[in-house]
Amino acid sequence: MWPSMRRFLVLCRMKKFGVFLYKICDRLGLAKIIFPLPLELMIEPSNVCNARCPTCPTGAGKMNRPGRMMTFQEFRRIVDQAGAYGGALFLWGYGEPFLNKDLLLMIQHASSGGMHVVTSTNGQFFKSLEFCSEIVRSGLDELIISLDGADQQTLSKFRVDCQFDDIVQGFRFMHAARTELNSMTPKIILQFIVTRHNVHQIERIKQIAKDLHVDTYFEKTVWMDANDPGFQSMAKELVPDDPARSRFFAAEDGHFSLKGEVRNHCAQVSRRIVVNSDGSVVPCCYDLYSKYIMGNVFNESVEAVWNNEQYRAFRQQVSRDKKSLTMCRECPSGRGSADKVW
């Protein structure tokens, strides 16, 4: 079905002609067109975290950028520049978003501009009904809370330093706050990253999700950087035996590799800009160590970075020979492996 006239009028009122135009082009098979500004924003409020998850560069102590919180003024400048096109905002990166004291202010500003705002968290910060009510009032559309175990012992094997009881209570506070304020948002999502340690608890965690009245229960396969020297040992520890619940497969010699084939296409590089907490722009959220910096939106405009020669050359390389890019060879996106790219 073509975009409705009602949706067209809403987008016009919000001055988001680019989003509507992209939908038309998508229907016509012309989605590879690069618009003057990104259609989606992924902004990292913080690259600092209170957890020590082994597959995350921050959690594993391998983060090569100094710990930093993005300020509201820095965030606002980015969103205000890209708001005419950006329809969705993903507020997370390699750090815990709720450690940034300006997070709710960021959400409010983006939401008031008509953006669909999503954030993801380890769930350690929802300790009162009052705070959860503030989250509801902020205008947040979706809240992803990771609960990667059905008890403390299992959770701690992957989500190191997180407390099971605190996360569960946080779900209850969020549901209660939303009910009290008679709000349908934020949509509450329980994300369960399936590992060798917790795969046996899937049915139990589904029941917990039901008991907590979450809107969506979502299973995600564990991912880790295959370029990391410790990848093989980490894969042996974390990847489940069930191939249907893994992005990786084990060869006869026991070595792990990503499933699927690398294809010369990537929707992310043509529609989404990824901004680190220091303002540096990378082409993809799978650039763990910011090896492919396209520019810095604290020093240049979003439009200038998005359209610069380096970014254009990177997109061309992806469409011609994606395998030649180290990061892209180990990226699960578009390979058919069990994954969801937010």
Salt bridges, closest charged atoms under 4 A:
GLU40 OE2 - ARG271 NE 3.23
GLU40 OE1 - ARG272 NE 3.01
GLU44 OE1 - ARG65 NH1 2.75
GLU74 OE2 - ARG68 NH2 2.62
ASP80 OD2 - ARG76 NE 3.48
ASP80 OD1 - HIS109 NE2 2.70
ASP102 OD1 - LYS101 NZ 3.61
ASP141 OD1 - HIS116 ND1 3.93
GLU142 OE2 - HIS116 NE2 2.72
ASP148 OD2 - ARG159 NH2 2.56
ASP151 OD2 - ARG204 NH1 3.47
ASP161 OD2 - ARG52 NE 2.82
ASP166 OD2 - LYS127 NZ 3.39
GLU203 OE2 - LYS206 NZ 3.63
ASP215 OD2 - ARG178 NH1 2.55
GLU219 OE1 - ARG245 NH1 2.75
ASP228 OD2 - LYS62 NZ 2.61
GLU237 OE2 - HIS197 NE2 3.67
ASP241 OD1 - ARG196 NH1 2.99
ASP242 OD2 - ARG245 NE 3.71
ASP253 OD1 - HIS255 ND1 3.73
ASP339 OD1 - ARG247 NH2 3.10
